[in-house]
Amino acid sequence: MSLAVIHSRALDALVAAEVTVEVHLANGLPSFTLVGLADTEVKEARERVRAALLNSGLEFPHNKRITVNLAPADLPKESGRFDLPIALGILAASDQIDARALDRYEFAGELSLAGDLRPVRGALAMALALQRQAKHRSDLPRALVLPAASAQEAALVEGLTIHRAAHLLEVVQALLPESAPTRLPLARATPLPPGPAVVLPDLREVKGQSNAKRALEIAAAGGHSLLMVGPPGSGKSMLAQRFAALLPEMDHDEALESAAVLSLAGLFAHERWRQRVFRMPHHSASSAALVGGGTPPRPGEVSLAHHGVLFLDEFPEFPRAALEALREPLETGRIVVSRAARQAEFPARVQLIAAMNPCPCGHYGSVLKPCRCSPDMIARYQGRISGPLLDRIDLQVEVPAVAPDAIAAQPDGDTSAQVARRAAAARAIALARQGCANAELAGDALEAHCALGDAAARFLHAAAARLGWSARGYHRVLRVARTIADLNGHAALQDSHLAEAIQLRRVLGVG
């Protein structure tokens, strides 16, 4: 009897838990048994591994009873990432490679029938988990062996040894029981050329709509959420699609977090490294599509847009349950997907940009086309957005219809680069003062950095009483006013900052 132990990792949300792959060969009736709460994709590894070994010219122990255990047994395992560890375990248990060398590595990779290594999801999450584990251990962390495309992704995590391989034989040759085995090549993050990989549309292309542009600038500077209300064709979608260009570039930690979530869904593109994500789901998206779900749980749109922009066009047309599921992540910056068997937590620090028509026909309040909706129809339509959800949106701005001849006469406004510079300067002031964006201010920090004079306090309290604000609405106005003050270069909040923040909070009539 022979036993081999190989190290790998499973994906449990963003936590890449360590998995021990134990392969046991024994005499008896020939069989290939795989245990350890394995999904169907993992169980199918038996056929992939058998074909890959034979087509690579390696020996498969046909006359043995093969048992593969994926420990811990209560952790779900999915995808084809365990193909490579299982194949290496069989080779080590049958003395075809050096079993003692396996303890220095962690392996993951899907095998083709010819032995080629295919990329796996979550390579960044695996590397981040290995990095965190290394901080709590005195010995050197294990090296990570991955398919070439996945290895390039994992190499973005600093301080680790990442090896890349294109074929099973490359890994086998590095583990042969010889005095000088062939070394696996190291994976390195490919340097990116300066400038964005994708040229984003420019804000200058949107004619007029100065109030909406001002709201976008405030949102970019303070990290605030924004709702735009206006008739069809007024430019709401154009404005939202240009918002990502106004945001500052992500720092290294933010970029790693964003890329790790995208890697879980197989959506990470190396050329978009450190660029803000812009997600625009269709209004027919379900709750699971927006906030995550499934078995095992997968990240939803609110997590895929982590540290980026989530644009919800036709806001009231989304299912009511899907919109209500956004309440907690908008407040906390994370989402917990709970199932009967287990929970999965995903980050969800996004900037929500929403757009909607004011009524079913879309022309309520328009000067270009009369509205044909009754007051009850308008109230029901706007009532699809619940008060608690609307209360969590910092800014509300009207985007009125503009006549074609008026559009042609409008002068060019500021470019995205000009607005982005002002927003970045204001955000830098906030970060230097309090260590976070203004939208994230809370508790004592909110009181300390949004302190009001007597006259300003009386003005704000009167507005809050008149408009019936909740405590959340009151605090959100303070945060927006703090951002406006930073944009204007003022250390203290003034009445003008509060007045503008109040003006940007009432369009649909919810405080």
Order of alpha helices (4+ residues) and beta strands (2+ residues): beta-beta-beta-alpha-alpha-beta-alpha-beta-beta-beta-alpha-beta-alpha-beta-alpha-alpha-beta-alpha-alpha-beta-alpha-alpha-beta-alpha-alpha-beta-beta-beta-alpha-alpha-beta-alpha-alpha-alpha-alpha-alpha-alpha
